[in-house]
Structures are given as C-alpha cells and as structure tokens.
C-alpha cells in the first residue's frame, strides 16, 4: 500500500483527500474534498482539483490547470498548461474495453494542448488530441482530433467555428480575419488553421488581459 501524503510545501491538501507517494505536486496547487492522486502522477503549479477528482498513475498535468468536480483522469492522459476540465466531464484510456480482457499495457494517449477547454459532461474518447485553446461544448462527445481554437459541438462533436483565446466565438470577415470582442486580439484563418496575430500561442497573457470584466452574453451580441 502506498504511503499517504498529508502535506507538501506550498500545496493545499484537504484532510479528506488522498495523495499517494510518490507523486509530484507543484507549489500553489489545491486538492479539495475526497479527491485521490495516485502514485507517479505529476501535477504542476497553481492547479485546482475540485471535489471528487481522481488522477491516475503516471498522469501528467501542467501548470494552472483547473479540474472541476467529479472528473477522473486516467493513465494515458497528458494535460498541458492552462487547460480547463469542466464538471463531470469524462475521459477514457481504452477504445474497446472488455472486463474479460486485460489491456493495462495498451492504454492510449489522450493529449490536451495548452489552453483547451472541455465543457461540463462532455466525453473525450481516448487517443485524440485537443488542440491549443480549442473549446468543447458541454455534453459533446469528442471522437477525433480537434484543431487549435476550434469550437466543437454535439455527438459526435463537429466543428462549428472558432473561439478566441478568451473563449469568445469569432466572426471572420471575407479575408478570414476576426477580432476577439473582449481582448481585441486579432485572429486569421489560413486553410484549416487559425492563429492569433497579436500574441504567440505559447506566450502568457499580459496582466491586463488576465481578469475577465464582461460576461459572455454581453459580448456575444456584438
């Protein structure tokens, strides 16, 4: 049986949570009620694990990742910085599970690139890659790769447009350019890809853009 970790420097672990050694957890991370982190998991700095979150062995979680209540992250998941996993979303790690057939050596890699958002109750079928700053709508079922900045909706999830880095739907003009109504950052579509013209995808947000000031509904009408 693994040793239970009850405290780590700079890490908040609720008394009802179980963290099994050895696990790596970065400074500023909070692990809330009834959550369980398995040995070998690596969780970055400034993360938040809500109530009843499970993180499996050898799972990799980057910095500033928000994992909402009732999410289980199984072995095979790789989650980069700034990812948001909504309440009760579902992740898997075997495409064709059978109780009678042991496939522990065949776990598939599911990759969540930087800044991706997964909405509440969405399901991510294993073996796919969710691109940077993509947005999976609540309740959707993702069965294939999602491009950077793409908005996907439905079962199976299909592309319905583009979302800005701040999480607003972009309206592109005839030249393929659009502006985020909240940040003012400009974006351009080139073929099947979208890129931000004003900020590199790997650059942190400037301080002036790190706190939301207006609701989604007030801006979607623009």
Secondary structure by P-SEA (a helix, b strand, c coil): ccccccccccccccccccccccbbbcccbbbccbbbbcccbbbbcbbbbccbbbbcccbbbbcbbbbcccccccccbbbccbbbbccbbbbbcccccccccccccbbbbbbbccbbbbcccbbbcccbbbccbbbbccbbbbccccccbbbbbcccbbbcccccccbbbbbbccccccccccccbbbbbcccbbbbcccccccccccccccccccccccccc
